[in-house]
Amino acid sequence: MGEPKLRLQGVSQVYEGARGETCALENMNIDVASGEAIAILGPSGCGKSTSLLVAAGLRMPTSGAAFVDGQPVEGPRLNTALILQDFGLLPWKTAAENAGLGLQVRRVPKRDRVARVADALAKVGLADFANAYPAELSGGMRQRLAMARALTCDADLLLMDEPLSALDALLREEMQDMLKRTWREQGYAQVLVTHSIEEAVYLGQRIVVMSPRPGRVTHVVDNFEMLREDWRDDALFFDRCRALREMLRCVASGQSERGEARHA
């Protein structure tokens, strides 16, 4: 096997607070191959979001390290895209301007920037809203805009922290379809943090299950069937959701041994 696109190696994170130290993440080890889609599932406060910030180079871990293409991550990387819950959109900029922010940072010439932004907005179905402001867009459209910004930058690693949590059920499924379609078309590595079992099973080729704080990897579940057409309606989809739900119950109650990755 070649070098993984992303490796989190022995990553731990301790936060200092008024009441002393809090260990949010403990000895997290994950490899993500080029073009692979991983979903991270676990309870609130288990360090899922922290793991993405470490991978994106926005936080240095207390111990351990992140590597992309074998190189240590010591700061933000141009070809890593991060989508947060609030999408990180600037309210005073239009959709086209928001989509082109990464290109502007990279000092891409304006002519190339305009063409790439137009192409990205068309791919996510926002070509007619290029001049709209975020406040004029629905939640689903803002999510598409955040995706368009990632696409303009030719990201080879996409990190997402609960990007669909504020959407209603049907729109959330529509956005999940868009995320899967774009991932398959573009071929980047993708890591999704989510509280939703169904979302993890729909979007992750492997599903990483975390323990309550301090977060540790307790299980890694292979889920390669997610590539099937109509996977959401497949009987195995529901079986896998049930198995993961039971797994999470056991982890939450302390019945599952922590720190050991298992395949279900």
C-alpha positions in Angstrom: 0.0 0.0 0.0 1.1 3.6 -0.7 1.3 6.5 1.6 -2.1 7.4 3.0 -3.5 10.8 2.0 -4.2 11.6 5.7 -2.7 10.0 8.8 -3.6 10.9 12.4 -1.0 9.3 14.5 -1.3 9.1 18.3 -3.3 12.4 18.4 -4.3 13.6 21.8 -5.7 16.9 22.8 -5.9 18.4 26.3 -7.7 21.7 26.9 -6.9 24.0 29.7 -10.0 25.5 31.5 -11.1 27.3 34.6 -11.6 23.9 36.3 -8.3 22.4 35.1 -7.4 20.2 32.2 -9.9 18.3 30.0 -8.7 15.5 27.8 -10.9 15.7 24.7 -9.1 13.2 22.4 -6.8 10.4 23.4 -4.3 8.5 21.1 -6.4 8.7 17.9 -5.0 6.8 15.0 -6.6 6.9 11.5 -5.3 6.4 8.0 -7.4 7.8 5.1 -6.3 6.6 1.6 -6.4 8.9 -1.4 -9.9 9.0 -2.8 -11.4 7.3 0.3 -14.5 8.5 2.2 -14.4 8.1 6.0 -17.2 9.0 8.5 -16.4 9.6 12.1 -19.3 8.8 14.5 -19.5 9.4 18.2 -21.1 11.3 21.1 -20.9 15.0 21.7 -17.6 16.1 23.3 -15.6 13.1 22.1 -13.1 15.1 20.1 -14.5 14.5 16.6 -14.3 18.2 15.6 -10.9 18.5 17.2 -9.6 15.7 15.0 -10.6 17.7 11.9 -9.0 20.9 13.1 -5.8 19.0 13.7 -6.0 17.4 10.2 -6.6 20.9 8.7 -3.6 22.3 10.5 -5.7 24.8 12.5 -4.8 23.2 15.8 -1.6 21.6 17.0 -2.3 18.5 19.1 -1.0 18.2 22.7 0.7 15.0 21.5 0.9 13.0 18.3 0.7 14.5 14.8 -1.2 14.7 11.5 0.4 13.9 8.2 -0.8 14.5 4.6 1.0 12.7 1.9 3.6 11.7 4.5 4.4 15.3 5.4 3.7 16.7 8.9 0.8 19.1 9.0 2.1 22.3 10.7 -0.4 24.8 9.4 -3.3 25.2 6.9 -2.7 23.5 3.5 -3.8 24.9 0.2 -5.3 21.7 -1.1 -7.2 20.8 2.1 -10.8 22.2 2.3 -12.7 22.4 5.6 -16.5 22.9 5.7 -17.8 23.8 9.2 -21.4 23.8 10.5 -21.8 27.5 9.8 -20.1 27.1 6.4 -17.7 30.0 7.1 -19.4 32.2 4.5 -18.8 36.0 4.6 -22.3 37.7 4.7 -21.1 40.8 2.9 -19.8 38.9 -0.2 -21.9 37.4 -3.0 -22.1 33.7 -3.7 -19.5 34.1 -6.5 -17.2 36.1 -4.2 -17.5 33.5 -1.4 -16.9 30.7 -3.8 -13.7 32.4 -5.1 -12.2 33.2 -1.7 -9.8 30.3 -1.7 -8.6 31.2 -5.2 -8.2 34.8 -4.2 -5.9 33.7 -1.3 -3.9 31.7 -3.8 -3.6 34.8 -6.0 -5.2 33.1 -9.0 -5.6 35.6 -11.8 -9.1 37.1 -12.0 -9.9 35.7 -15.4 -9.1 32.1 -14.3 -10.9 32.8 -11.0 -14.1 33.9 -12.7 -14.2 30.8 -14.9 -13.5 28.3 -12.1 -16.1 29.9 -9.8 -18.7 29.8 -12.6 -17.9 26.1 -13.2 -18.1 25.2 -9.5 -21.4 27.1 -9.0 -22.9 25.3 -12.0 -21.8 21.9 -10.6 -23.7 22.5 -7.3 -26.7 24.0 -9.0 -26.1 27.7 -8.0 -25.3 29.2 -11.4 -28.4 31.4 -11.2 -27.5 32.7 -7.7 -24.0 34.0 -8.3 -24.9 37.5 -7.3 -27.0 36.6 -4.3 -25.8 37.1 -0.7 -25.7 34.3 1.9 -28.7 35.8 3.7 -30.7 35.4 0.5 -29.9 31.7 0.2 -31.6 28.8 1.9 -29.7 26.5 4.3 -29.3 23.9 1.5 -28.0 26.6 -0.9 -25.5 27.8 1.6 -24.3 24.2 2.0 -23.9 24.0 -1.8 -22.0 27.3 -1.8 -19.6 25.9 0.8 -19.1 22.9 -1.4 -18.5 25.1 -4.5 -15.8 27.0 -2.6 -14.1 23.6 -1.9 -14.4 22.6 -5.5 -12.8 25.7 -6.9 -9.6 25.0 -5.0 -9.0 21.6 -6.5 -9.0 20.1 -3.0 -7.6 16.6 -2.7 -8.7 16.3 1.0 -12.2 17.5 2.1 -12.9 17.7 5.8 -16.5 18.3 6.9 -17.8 19.0 10.5 -21.6 18.3 10.7 -22.3 20.4 7.6 -25.9 19.1 7.2 -27.0 19.2 10.9 -29.3 22.2 10.5 -31.3 20.9 7.5 -34.6 19.2 7.5 -34.8 15.5 6.7 -35.6 15.6 3.0 -33.1 18.4 2.2 -30.5 16.6 4.2 -30.9 13.5 2.1 -30.7 15.7 -1.1 -27.4 17.2 0.2 -26.0 13.8 1.1 -26.7 12.7 -2.5 -24.8 15.8 -3.7 -21.9 15.1 -1.4 -21.6 11.5 -2.6 -21.9 12.4 -6.3 -19.3 15.2 -6.0 -16.9 13.0 -4.2 -17.2 10.2 -6.8 -16.7 12.7 -9.6 -13.8 14.6 -8.2 -12.0 11.7 -6.5 -10.7 13.5 -3.4 -10.3 11.9 0.1 -13.2 12.9 2.3 -13.6 12.9 6.1 -17.1 13.6 7.5 -17.8 14.1 11.2 -21.4 13.4 12.1 -23.8 12.5 14.9 -26.1 10.8 12.4 -25.8 7.0 12.1 -27.7 7.0 8.8 -25.5 9.8 7.4 -22.3 7.9 8.3 -23.6 4.7 6.7 -24.6 6.5 3.5 -21.4 8.5 3.1 -18.6 6.5 4.6 -16.7 3.6 3.0 -15.4 3.1 6.5 -17.0 4.3 9.7 -14.9 5.2 12.7 -16.7 4.9 16.0 -15.5 7.0 18.9 -15.9 6.5 22.7 -17.2 9.2 25.0 -14.6 11.8 26.2 -11.7 11.3 26.2 -12.4 10.2 22.6 -10.7 7.1 21.4 -11.3 4.9 18.4 -13.2 1.8 19.5 -14.4 0.3 16.2 -13.7 0.7 12.5 -16.6 -0.7 10.4 -16.1 -1.5 6.7 -18.9 -0.1 4.7 -17.8 -0.5 1.0 -21.4 -1.3 0.0 -22.2 2.5 0.2 -21.1 2.6 -3.5 -24.2 0.6 -4.5 -27.0 2.3 -6.4 -30.1 2.9 -4.2 -27.9 2.1 -1.1 -30.4 4.0 1.1 -33.1 1.5 0.2 -30.9 -1.6 0.5 -31.8 -4.0 3.4 -28.1 -4.1 4.4 -28.2 -0.3 4.9 -30.8 -0.7 7.6 -28.9 -3.7 9.1 -25.7 -1.7 9.3 -27.5 1.2 10.9 -28.9 -1.1 13.6 -25.5 -2.7 14.2 -23.9 0.7 14.6 -26.7 1.9 16.9 -26.1 -1.1 19.2 -22.3 -0.5 19.0 -22.7 3.1 20.1 -25.0 2.0 23.0 -22.3 -0.5 24.2 -19.6 2.1 23.9 -21.6 4.7 25.8 -22.3 2.2 28.6 -18.7 1.2 28.8 -19.3 -2.4 27.6 -16.9 -2.1 24.7 -13.2 -2.0 25.4 -11.7 1.4 24.5 -8.8 2.1 22.3 -9.0 -1.0 20.1 -10.2 -0.7 16.6 -12.5 -3.6 15.6 -14.1 -4.4 12.3 -17.8 -5.4 12.3 
